[in-house]
Amino acid sequence: GSEGQGGEAMSWPTVSLATMASTTMTPPPSRAPPRNESDPEDDDDDFKEPKRMLVRKKVKRAVPRSMVKREWPQLGRPVLRREEPLDEGREEAMAEVKENLCPICGKNLNEVSPTVLGRQAHINACLDKNPQKDEEGCSGRVDRAESGGLASMATRTTTRPASRPRPPPQGVPPTSSTPPWYVQKQQAHVVRGTPGPFAVDCFQGKQSQILAERGTTSWFLSHFHSDHYMGLKKDFGAGRVYCTMVTAKLVHRILGVPLQCIYVLEIGKPCAVQGVRVTALDANHCPGACMFLFEPAGEAPTLHTGDARLTDEHTRRIPELLRVRGACVLALDTTYCSHKYASFPSQRRVVEAVAKCVVAEVASNPKALVLVGSYTIGKEAVFFGVARALGRRVYIGANKRRVMGCLDLTDEEKSLVCEDDTKTNVHAVPLGYTRSHKKLESILKHYKGKYTGVVAVCPTGWSLDQQAQAQPKLTAFCGARGKPSAMEPFVTCKRKGRVVTYSVPYSEHSSYDELRSFVSWLQPKELLPFVRVSDQDALRGLKQVARAAGGAPRGE
């Protein structure tokens, strides 16, 4: 699983197949009495039932038993598989993993750290203290970029594979330098060189439990999206949660986490956390989202982006990033790390295109209900932009209003919020509603004839998949005078019955081109994907860009 420790193995008891066959696979004895040789009955009868008061009518078999045995002799017999021999050296490898001892000092690595990185750091520290061990034939310093497992970490000279090693991800050559995905995820969740170590967006699963048991007390939350705070509850007591002011309000008011367990970080203002310099940076994602720059003493800085839209205009003006160019470890948001999502239009351009389409639809049908999709937090700019273009207020439900009460809204934005759904035809709804035609029809039916149609807006970067499948006849909408008007090329329109849906790539994550540009500019020493990547070719391309830019000067 994704939360397991990379390289650890378990010893499973093995049972001989021959033993299984002799104990559990022996066919039960027949219930029929033995056949009487002097019985003059036909050979076609399988068995002869004992004589009873009521004699049943005899039924002849469709296929004689003699023919069944001749044609299918294996019928009714248990099929035994041949016992497979154990892989060569398996027992030695399993014992080696079980022991899991430091090859220098002999200490049990399970007691040193719950993560592979912590154990590697312990071995490296032992080697630094005892350089003569390397000359005596020890494995040498462990490369921090490699996480081939506990056996390869403890001794490099004897690398025996397990009985059935896990296959690499699709598209990745089976080399020992490519760690499994769950190991990469563990590496991105923890910060090297920090006491504990520090954990980022890690509040559930086995890794979080082990970190808490081993002494981690500093937990960092990048933003208030469920896939990042999942596991954080009101009974949290494992230390402190470090986040921005907006996220802190949401964690306390929505999740009920006590205030004494929350520490607020100001954007751009460094602070000391357990002796480590930590700076929160604007992530250009949703309200309250931030990146974390960790600068432990004696270790390379680590930049953890969380979820971020890393455009050139945004990243080039952050002085803290200029200071660590070419010298940091980068834990990167790889949500759209795929050639399929090469580029996204700017958020401002998408909002203007959506507003233009909605204004034209409402001009053609004044009794249209406009439904704009949004997250629990995020996408607010889209429905505010539509409301401004139509000159209307936007209805926001009670749950969404509770969240928006924690945001730093302007006075103009507060004036656009409506609490009565009957006073306006512009409504903010969950993003999933805009993808379901059945749900949109049910909302239209709920208003009992007040509206004659629905105009839905689905703002997400995943809409590029729909754009590739869109038909040319759906790339125009009717203007105010009934004449077709051209749309932006990235807008996808789908009409079905009384519902029209506009899908636009309004993304709060980085496109692949933006990821490449940021990596090339930052020149990180190492790149760790924070989100699972399906396009391994695209990920290798990012790492090649990082390696190619490594020799570039750090100046502008």
SEMIBA-431213 format. One line per 2 residues: number of its first residue (from 0); their letters; for each residue y, z, x of C-alpha. Coordinates in pm, 1 decimal. Layout:
NUM	A	Y/Z/X | ...
This chain:
0	GS	0.0/0.0/0.0 | 369.0/-34.4/104.9
2	EG	407.2/337.8/158.3 | 104.1/380.2/388.8
4	QG	139.3/446.1/759.0 | 98.5/136.8/974.1
6	GE	-206.6/147.1/1191.8 | -382.7/452.6/1049.7
8	AM	-739.7/396.0/935.9 | -991.9/592.9/740.0
10	SW	-1365.1/623.1/792.2 | -1563.1/538.4/486.3
12	PT	-1929.2/648.8/448.2 | -2168.3/357.0/461.9
14	VS	-2489.2/332.9/263.3 | -2770.5/103.4/358.1
16	LA	-2836.4/-170.1/106.1 | -3207.5/-119.2/153.6
18	TM	-3167.5/245.4/53.8 | -2968.9/141.3/-252.3
20	AS	-3237.3/-103.5/-348.7 | -3513.9/157.0/-316.9
22	TT	-3326.2/421.7/-513.2 | -3115.9/246.9/-770.7
24	MT	-3231.2/-112.4/-800.9 | -3602.2/-65.0/-873.9
26	PP	-3670.9/-223.0/-1214.7 | -3777.0/29.1/-1480.8
28	PS	-4139.9/27.9/-1596.3 | -4217.6/-182.5/-1897.9
30	RA	-4234.5/-3.8/-2226.8 | -4517.8/-228.1/-2348.3
32	PP	-4877.5/-103.9/-2320.9 | -5112.4/-276.3/-2074.9
34	RN	-5264.2/-596.9/-2196.5 | -5627.8/-586.3/-2305.4
36	ES	-5823.5/-856.7/-2123.3 | -6072.8/-885.7/-2407.8
38	DP	-5799.4/-944.8/-2658.8 | -5842.6/-1295.2/-2801.1
40	ED	-5466.1/-1334.4/-2861.2 | -5276.5/-1638.3/-2741.3
42	DD	-5138.8/-1644.1/-2383.0 | -4798.5/-1734.7/-2524.0
44	DD	-4742.8/-1378.0/-2644.4 | -4555.3/-1159.0/-2398.9
46	FK	-4688.5/-827.6/-2518.1 | -4907.7/-703.2/-2791.9
48	EP	-4754.8/-427.3/-2999.7 | -4968.3/-125.5/-3086.1
50	KR	-5142.2/-140.2/-3419.7 | -4938.8/3.8/-3698.6
52	ML	-4968.9/34.1/-4070.0 | -4712.7/-241.9/-4112.6
54	VR	-4809.1/-561.3/-3927.5 | -4509.6/-775.1/-3829.0
56	KK	-4512.4/-1148.0/-3848.4 | -4589.8/-1304.7/-3512.8
58	VK	-4325.2/-1537.6/-3367.9 | -4424.2/-1791.5/-3105.4
60	RA	-4196.3/-1814.1/-2796.4 | -3981.1/-2123.4/-2763.6
62	VP	-4067.5/-2133.9/-2389.6 | -4408.3/-1999.3/-2278.3
64	RS	-4392.8/-1711.8/-2032.6 | -4606.4/-1901.3/-1782.9
66	MV	-4345.3/-2177.3/-1766.3 | -4063.1/-1923.8/-1724.4
68	KR	-4235.1/-1768.1/-1424.1 | -4313.1/-2106.3/-1275.6
70	EW	-3963.1/-2254.1/-1312.7 | -3748.4/-1940.5/-1255.0
72	PQ	-3957.1/-1697.7/-1047.6 | -3651.5/-1487.6/-960.3
74	LG	-3560.4/-1425.3/-1324.2 | -3536.1/-1054.5/-1402.5
76	RP	-3561.4/-941.2/-1041.5 | -3276.2/-764.3/-859.9
78	VL	-3109.2/-978.9/-597.2 | -3061.8/-788.4/-271.2
80	RR	-2789.0/-891.9/-30.8 | -2863.3/-885.2/333.8
82	EE	-2719.9/-585.4/510.8 | -2424.8/-697.0/722.2
84	PL	-2414.6/-552.7/1073.4 | -2109.5/-349.9/1172.1
86	DE	-1848.1/-521.4/1385.7 | -1889.4/-468.3/1756.0
88	GR	-1701.1/-163.5/1874.5 | -1613.5/-46.0/1524.5
90	EE	-1738.0/307.7/1574.2 | -1543.5/348.7/1897.3
92	AM	-1228.1/209.3/1739.6 | -1257.5/440.2/1437.3
94	AE	-1305.0/742.9/1660.4 | -1007.5/634.4/1868.2
96	VK	-783.6/608.6/1560.5 | -911.6/943.9/1431.9
98	EN	-816.5/1122.0/1748.5 | -467.4/961.9/1759.0
100	LC	-367.9/1145.6/2077.0 | -79.1/1070.4/2307.1
102	PI	-224.0/898.6/2616.3 | 22.0/1085.5/2840.1
104	CG	37.7/1448.0/2723.3 | -266.8/1453.0/2492.8
106	KN	-68.9/1588.8/2194.9 | -177.4/1499.3/1841.9
108	LN	62.9/1227.9/1726.7 | 14.1/1319.1/1361.3
110	EV	195.2/1643.9/1434.7 | 476.6/1469.1/1620.3
112	SP	608.9/1234.5/1351.5 | 501.6/1088.4/1016.1
114	TV	615.2/738.7/1114.5 | 496.0/485.6/1370.4
116	LG	844.0/468.3/1521.0 | 852.8/843.4/1582.4
118	RQ	517.2/832.7/1757.4 | 626.0/539.3/1970.1
120	AH	939.0/730.9/2069.6 | 722.4/1029.1/2173.3
122	IN	503.1/810.6/2396.8 | 809.7/644.2/2550.0
124	AC	961.6/985.9/2621.9 | 638.0/1099.4/2790.0
126	LD	636.2/787.8/3004.0 | 996.6/848.6/3107.0
128	KN	901.4/1200.6/3217.6 | 582.0/1084.1/3395.6
130	PQ	647.8/740.5/3552.5 | 346.1/777.9/3781.8
132	KD	114.7/746.1/3480.5 | 210.1/382.3/3447.9
134	EE	99.1/314.6/3804.3 | -235.8/484.5/3738.5
136	GC	-328.5/224.8/3477.6 | -172.1/362.9/3159.9
138	SG	-55.0/128.8/2888.1 | 308.0/127.5/2996.8
140	RV	617.2/170.7/2783.6 | 562.6/90.7/2415.4
142	DR	778.0/-189.2/2283.9 | 980.4/-56.8/1989.4
144	AE	978.6/-395.1/1821.7 | 601.8/-395.2/1796.7
146	SG	407.4/-187.6/1547.5 | 53.1/-308.1/1584.6
148	GL	-95.8/21.7/1469.7 | -199.9/356.7/1613.2
150	AS	-483.7/220.0/1825.5 | -266.4/-42.8/1995.0
152	MA	10.9/214.1/2036.0 | -212.2/473.8/2202.5
154	TR	-383.5/233.9/2443.1 | -293.9/-125.8/2513.4
156	TT	-592.6/-198.8/2735.8 | -856.1/-153.5/2464.0
158	TR	-742.4/-326.9/2146.6 | -1045.3/-344.4/1921.9
160	PA	-981.5/-485.0/1575.6 | -1085.6/-292.7/1268.2
162	SR	-1385.8/-410.6/1069.1 | -1179.6/-630.1/838.6
164	PR	-811.9/-651.2/945.1 | -551.8/-720.1/678.3
166	PP	-451.6/-1089.9/676.0 | -88.1/-1170.7/769.5
168	PQ	159.7/-1284.3/497.7 | 139.7/-1641.6/383.2
170	GV	292.4/-1878.4/633.9 | 280.4/-1632.0/926.2
172	PP	47.1/-1705.5/1218.8 | -207.4/-1425.7/1279.8
174	TS	-48.3/-1276.4/1591.2 | -43.5/-911.7/1692.4
176	ST	339.3/-920.2/1723.8 | 382.0/-957.0/1346.5
178	PP	353.3/-612.4/1183.1 | 239.3/-581.0/822.0
180	WY	505.5/-576.8/553.1 | 464.6/-208.4/472.8
182	VQ	530.6/-123.0/838.9 | 848.6/-331.9/835.5
184	KQ	962.7/-154.4/518.7 | 900.9/185.5/676.0
186	QA	1104.7/79.8/978.5 | 1397.5/-23.6/757.7
188	HV	1393.9/303.0/557.8 | 1430.1/534.5/859.1
190	VR	1701.4/544.9/1126.0 | 1587.6/561.4/1486.7
192	GT	1712.1/835.2/1713.2 | 1825.9/1062.1/1429.6
194	PG	1695.5/1414.8/1359.3 | 1439.3/1420.0/1083.1
196	PF	1474.9/1114.8/1091.3 | 1749.0/1005.7/847.0
198	AV	1618.6/814.6/541.6 | 1802.9/538.1/353.7
200	DC	1724.0/459.0/-12.9 | 1388.1/635.7/20.6
202	FQ	1333.4/886.0/-261.4 | 984.4/802.5/-386.7
204	GK	639.0/723.7/-256.5 | 424.3/862.5/19.5
206	QS	675.2/794.7/295.4 | 943.1/1000.4/116.8
208	QI	697.3/1285.1/62.8 | 589.1/1291.2/426.7
210	LA	948.1/1278.7/550.3 | 1040.0/1575.6/331.3
212	ER	737.5/1772.4/451.7 | 815.9/1700.7/817.5
214	GT	1178.0/1815.2/795.2 | 1405.0/1527.5/685.4
216	TS	1714.0/1679.1/521.0 | 1964.9/1389.3/532.9
218	WF	1908.8/1125.1/263.2 | 2144.4/828.8/224.0
220	LS	2191.6/633.0/-101.6 | 2365.8/296.2/-67.3
222	HF	2443.4/240.4/-438.6 | 2340.5/330.2/-792.3
224	HS	2073.2/71.6/-873.3 | 1736.5/196.7/-994.2
226	DH	1532.6/23.5/-723.2 | 1726.3/226.9/-465.7
228	YM	1759.3/569.8/-629.9 | 1413.1/568.6/-793.2
230	GL	1256.1/910.6/-740.5 | 1587.4/1096.2/-713.7
232	KK	1588.7/1358.3/-991.7 | 1782.0/1664.7/-1101.2
234	DF	1533.2/1895.6/-927.4 | 1607.3/1736.7/-587.2
236	GA	1607.6/2007.7/-321.6 | 1500.4/1841.9/3.5
238	GR	1845.2/1845.9/162.3 | 2162.2/1649.2/96.7
240	VY	2229.6/1305.7/-51.6 | 2507.7/1115.7/128.5
242	CT	2688.1/844.7/-70.9 | 3031.9/722.8/-183.0
244	MV	3245.2/894.0/-449.2 | 3153.3/649.3/-728.0
246	TA	2781.8/680.1/-652.7 | 2813.3/1058.7/-629.0
248	KL	2963.1/1077.1/-979.5 | 2680.0/865.7/-1119.7
250	VH	2409.1/1064.7/-939.3 | 2549.1/1388.9/-1078.5
252	RI	2640.6/1279.3/-1433.5 | 2355.4/1037.4/-1504.1
254	LG	2069.7/1183.7/-1299.9 | 2180.0/1546.8/-1306.3
256	VP	2152.6/1608.6/-930.8 | 2338.7/1934.1/-844.8
258	LQ	2676.9/1894.2/-676.1 | 2575.0/2120.8/-387.7
260	CI	2311.9/1859.4/-293.1 | 2564.9/1572.6/-273.5
262	YV	2800.9/1490.4/13.1 | 3069.2/1224.2/-37.9
264	LE	3142.2/971.5/236.2 | 3476.8/791.2/243.9
266	IG	3476.0/418.3/313.6 | 3578.9/350.8/672.5
268	KP	3609.2/718.3/769.6 | 3341.8/838.8/1018.3
270	CA	3184.8/1182.8/989.8 | 2923.7/1381.9/1181.8
272	VQ	2586.0/1436.2/1010.6 | 2352.7/1658.1/1216.4
274	GV	2531.1/1545.5/1531.4 | 2515.7/1173.9/1444.9
276	RV	2829.4/967.4/1381.9 | 2796.2/800.6/1038.4
278	TA	3044.5/558.0/882.2 | 3027.0/413.2/528.4
280	LD	3148.1/50.8/501.0 | 3224.9/-160.3/195.1
282	AN	2916.5/-365.5/99.2 | 3089.5/-608.3/-141.7
284	HC	2808.3/-550.0/-391.5 | 2856.2/-339.0/-705.4
286	PG	3112.7/-59.0/-754.0 | 3040.6/225.2/-512.8
288	AC	2801.9/24.8/-292.7 | 2830.2/76.6/81.8
290	MF	2668.1/-5.2/414.0 | 2586.9/268.8/665.4
292	LF	2663.2/251.4/1037.6 | 2463.3/513.7/1229.4
294	EP	2554.9/583.4/1593.2 | 2314.6/842.9/1739.8
296	AG	2379.8/961.1/2094.8 | 2172.1/778.6/2351.7
298	EA	2036.3/523.1/2103.8 | 2144.7/180.3/1985.4
300	PT	2359.7/187.7/1669.0 | 2189.9/95.5/1341.8
302	LH	2369.9/-96.5/1066.6 | 2196.4/-58.8/729.9
304	TG	2342.5/-301.6/477.0 | 2166.2/-176.7/162.7
306	DA	2248.1/-450.7/-89.6 | 2549.9/-654.7/19.8
308	RL	2734.8/-985.3/-17.0 | 2812.2/-1058.5/347.9
310	TD	3068.0/-1337.3/328.1 | 3271.5/-1436.6/632.7
312	EH	3596.6/-1331.7/465.4 | 3457.9/-983.1/401.3
314	TR	3272.4/-900.0/723.8 | 3518.5/-1040.1/979.6
316	RI	3789.2/-788.5/881.3 | 3578.2/-471.6/927.9
318	PE	3672.8/-319.7/1266.4 | 3358.4/-103.9/1291.1
320	LL	3141.6/-416.5/1289.5 | 3347.2/-571.5/1567.4
322	RV	3280.5/-264.1/1779.0 | 2896.9/-286.6/1755.6
324	RG	2856.3/-664.4/1784.1 | 2568.3/-756.2/2012.4
326	AC	2444.6/-399.0/2048.4 | 2306.7/-279.1/1713.1
328	VL	1985.1/-281.2/1513.5 | 2033.0/-453.2/1177.1
330	AL	1846.8/-351.5/859.1 | 1939.0/-648.5/642.1
332	DT	1943.3/-718.0/268.6 | 1706.1/-1016.7/248.0
334	TY	1697.1/-1056.6/-132.0 | 1779.8/-1429.0/-113.5
336	CS	1625.9/-1501.7/227.1 | 1493.3/-1841.7/124.1
338	HK	1596.1/-2201.8/179.9 | 1595.3/-2239.6/-197.9
340	YA	1906.8/-2020.1/-219.9 | 2098.0/-2184.5/61.8
342	SF	2446.9/-2132.0/-81.0 | 2626.1/-1955.1/-364.8
344	PS	2973.9/-2036.7/-494.0 | 3237.0/-1766.3/-464.1
346	QR	3239.3/-1503.0/-738.1 | 3591.8/-1597.3/-840.4
348	RV	3496.6/-1962.5/-883.6 | 3196.7/-1868.5/-1098.0
350	VE	3405.5/-1645.8/-1327.0 | 3660.1/-1923.0/-1377.9
352	AV	3386.6/-2176.0/-1460.6 | 3221.1/-1939.3/-1710.4
354	AK	3552.7/-1862.3/-1880.3 | 3624.1/-2234.7/-1915.8
356	CV	3287.8/-2299.1/-2080.8 | 3315.8/-2003.8/-2321.0
358	VA	3670.9/-2093.9/-2425.0 | 3556.8/-2447.3/-2511.9
360	EV	3257.3/-2317.9/-2712.7 | 3468.3/-2071.1/-2912.5
362	AS	3729.2/-2341.1/-2977.1 | 3454.5/-2557.7/-3129.7
364	NP	3305.6/-2268.2/-3327.5 | 3547.5/-1978.5/-3392.1
366	KA	3263.0/-1779.2/-3552.0 | 3057.9/-1770.8/-3230.4
368	LV	2937.8/-1439.6/-3083.2 | 2980.6/-1425.4/-2704.3
370	LV	2720.7/-1213.4/-2521.3 | 2772.0/-1158.7/-2147.2
372	GS	2487.4/-1010.8/-1942.1 | 2541.6/-725.6/-1698.1
374	YT	2354.8/-451.4/-1511.8 | 2386.9/-76.3/-1557.6
376	IG	2650.6/-110.8/-1288.8 | 2761.9/-451.5/-1168.8
378	KE	2875.1/-788.7/-1315.0 | 3183.6/-623.4/-1472.6
380	AV	3408.5/-897.7/-1334.9 | 3228.6/-1157.2/-1549.6
382	FF	3281.4/-1003.3/-1894.0 | 3634.3/-890.3/-1804.3
384	GV	3713.9/-1248.7/-1698.3 | 3576.1/-1391.9/-2025.4
386	AR	3773.2/-1135.8/-2229.2 | 4096.7/-1226.0/-2050.2
388	AL	4038.5/-1599.3/-2101.2 | 3980.0/-1553.6/-2476.7
390	GR	4255.7/-1296.7/-2517.0 | 4006.9/-1050.6/-2666.7
392	RV	3870.1/-708.8/-2583.9 | 3505.7/-663.8/-2484.1
394	YI	3267.6/-430.8/-2666.4 | 3065.5/-205.7/-2433.6
396	GA	2783.3/15.8/-2560.8 | 2775.4/393.8/-2523.2
398	NK	2536.6/396.0/-2224.0 | 2738.4/139.0/-2031.7
400	RR	3065.2/318.3/-2119.5 | 2920.0/639.7/-1978.5
402	VM	2857.8/462.4/-1648.5 | 3195.5/290.1/-1645.8
404	GC	3360.6/627.6/-1694.1 | 3261.2/699.5/-1333.2
406	LD	3421.6/380.0/-1197.9 | 3771.4/336.2/-1061.5
408	LT	3895.3/96.5/-1330.0 | 4252.8/-23.4/-1344.8
410	DE	4469.4/48.7/-1647.2 | 4443.9/-316.9/-1750.1
412	EK	4063.5/-306.9/-1738.1 | 4054.8/16.5/-1938.5
414	SL	4267.9/-150.4/-2207.6 | 4012.7/-431.9/-2240.4
416	VC	3726.0/-195.6/-2331.5 | 3642.5/-174.1/-2705.3
418	ED	3414.8/91.6/-2855.6 | 3369.3/-79.3/-3196.8
420	DT	3140.4/-382.7/-3199.5 | 3293.7/-513.3/-3523.8
422	KT	3643.8/-545.6/-3375.9 | 3564.6/-820.5/-3122.0
424	NV	3324.5/-1110.1/-3074.3 | 3283.6/-1054.1/-2697.4
426	HA	3001.5/-809.0/-2616.3 | 2852.5/-688.2/-2287.9
428	VP	2471.6/-670.3/-2311.5 | 2185.7/-603.8/-2066.1
430	LG	2117.9/-906.3/-1848.7 | 1760.8/-937.7/-1977.6
432	YT	1888.4/-1004.5/-2331.5 | 2051.9/-1330.3/-2220.1
434	RS	1716.7/-1461.7/-2094.1 | 1534.0/-1409.2/-2424.2
436	HK	1600.7/-1657.0/-2704.0 | 1418.3/-1431.3/-2948.3
438	KL	1642.3/-1137.0/-2860.6 | 1958.0/-1342.6/-2900.5
440	ES	1843.8/-1463.1/-3241.6 | 1774.9/-1104.2/-3349.7
442	IL	2126.2/-996.3/-3245.5 | 2273.3/-1284.7/-3445.7
444	KH	2064.3/-1183.6/-3747.7 | 2181.6/-821.2/-3713.3
446	YK	2538.7/-918.5/-3806.3 | 2423.1/-1074.4/-4136.7
448	GK	2618.9/-1397.5/-4142.3 | 2934.9/-1272.2/-3971.4
450	YT	2866.3/-1513.9/-3684.5 | 2716.5/-1861.1/-3703.7
452	GV	2610.5/-1899.7/-3341.8 | 2564.4/-1725.4/-3008.0
454	VA	2715.0/-1818.0/-2671.2 | 2521.2/-1626.8/-2401.4
456	VC	2620.4/-1596.9/-2035.3 | 2352.5/-1513.6/-1777.6
458	PT	2524.2/-1445.0/-1440.0 | 2262.8/-1414.5/-1164.4
460	GW	2176.4/-1586.0/-838.8 | 1825.2/-1654.7/-967.0
462	SL	1976.8/-1914.4/-1201.3 | 1950.5/-2167.7/-919.5
464	DQ	1581.5/-2195.7/-1012.8 | 1681.9/-2301.6/-1362.8
466	QA	1943.0/-2541.7/-1228.0 | 1675.3/-2732.4/-1036.9
468	QA	1483.7/-2784.0/-1363.7 | 1785.6/-2862.7/-1583.0
470	QP	1808.9/-3202.0/-1752.9 | 2113.0/-3427.4/-1703.3
472	KL	2189.6/-3432.9/-2075.4 | 2259.3/-3059.4/-2063.9
474	TA	2540.2/-3081.5/-1808.7 | 2831.7/-3123.3/-2048.9
476	FC	2989.9/-2920.5/-2325.4 | 3220.4/-3013.0/-2612.0
478	GA	3587.9/-2938.0/-2561.1 | 3834.4/-2824.6/-2824.4
480	RG	3869.8/-3178.0/-2967.3 | 3497.1/-3251.8/-2964.9
482	KP	3509.4/-3461.9/-2648.1 | 3259.5/-3390.9/-2370.7
484	SA	3406.6/-3223.1/-2064.0 | 3250.4/-3198.3/-1719.6
486	ME	3113.4/-2863.7/-1600.6 | 3089.5/-2723.1/-1252.7
488	PF	2774.1/-2853.0/-1080.1 | 2627.2/-2502.9/-1050.5
490	VT	2644.1/-2430.1/-1426.0 | 2326.6/-2476.2/-1629.9
492	CK	2351.7/-2511.1/-2007.6 | 2062.2/-2478.3/-2251.5
494	RK	2094.4/-2530.0/-2628.5 | 1830.8/-2426.2/-2877.6
496	GR	1907.2/-2389.8/-3246.9 | 2212.1/-2168.7/-3297.9
498	VV	2200.3/-2034.4/-2940.8 | 2359.5/-2184.7/-2629.4
500	TY	2300.3/-2016.7/-2292.8 | 2504.1/-2069.7/-1976.3
502	SV	2332.1/-1965.1/-1653.0 | 2556.0/-1935.4/-1348.1
504	PY	2484.4/-1817.0/-989.4 | 2717.3/-1517.6/-991.9
506	SE	2555.7/-1327.5/-707.2 | 2630.4/-988.2/-559.5
508	HS	2381.7/-1060.6/-277.7 | 2418.6/-1292.7/21.3
510	SY	2294.9/-1650.0/14.0 | 2074.6/-1774.0/297.0
512	DE	2363.6/-1954.4/465.8 | 2572.1/-1635.4/447.6
514	LR	2285.2/-1438.3/602.4 | 2257.0/-1686.6/890.3
516	SF	2632.5/-1682.5/947.5 | 2647.5/-1300.9/951.2
518	VS	2348.9/-1264.5/1184.3 | 2489.9/-1527.2/1421.3
520	WL	2825.6/-1346.9/1427.1 | 2693.2/-988.3/1458.1
522	QP	2433.7/-1075.0/1726.8 | 2198.2/-781.3/1654.0
524	KE	1945.8/-666.5/1912.8 | 1679.4/-642.9/1640.5
526	LL	1656.4/-750.7/1276.1 | 1460.5/-556.4/1012.0
528	PF	1422.3/-704.7/661.3 | 1499.0/-444.3/393.9
530	VR	1367.1/-653.4/100.8 | 1027.9/-821.3/99.8
532	VS	1055.8/-1188.7/197.0 | 831.1/-1455.7/46.9
534	DQ	973.8/-1741.8/255.8 | 851.9/-1641.8/602.6
536	DA	990.6/-1961.3/756.0 | 1340.0/-1857.6/645.7
538	LR	1293.8/-1509.0/793.2 | 1176.9/-1653.9/1124.9
540	GL	1485.3/-1873.9/1119.7 | 1708.0/-1566.1/1088.3
542	KQ	1535.1/-1396.0/1380.0 | 1568.9/-1709.6/1590.3
544	VA	1942.2/-1712.7/1515.0 | 1963.9/-1348.9/1625.9
546	RA	1779.5/-1424.5/1951.8 | 1989.0/-1733.7/2019.1
548	AG	2313.1/-1540.9/1969.0 | 2198.5/-1249.6/2186.3
550	GA	2341.1/-1401.9/2503.2 | 2678.7/-1479.9/2347.9
552	PR	2980.0/-1268.3/2451.5 | 3073.5/-979.7/2226.0
554	GE	3435.8/-1082.5/2196.6 | 3577.1/-1304.2/1927.0
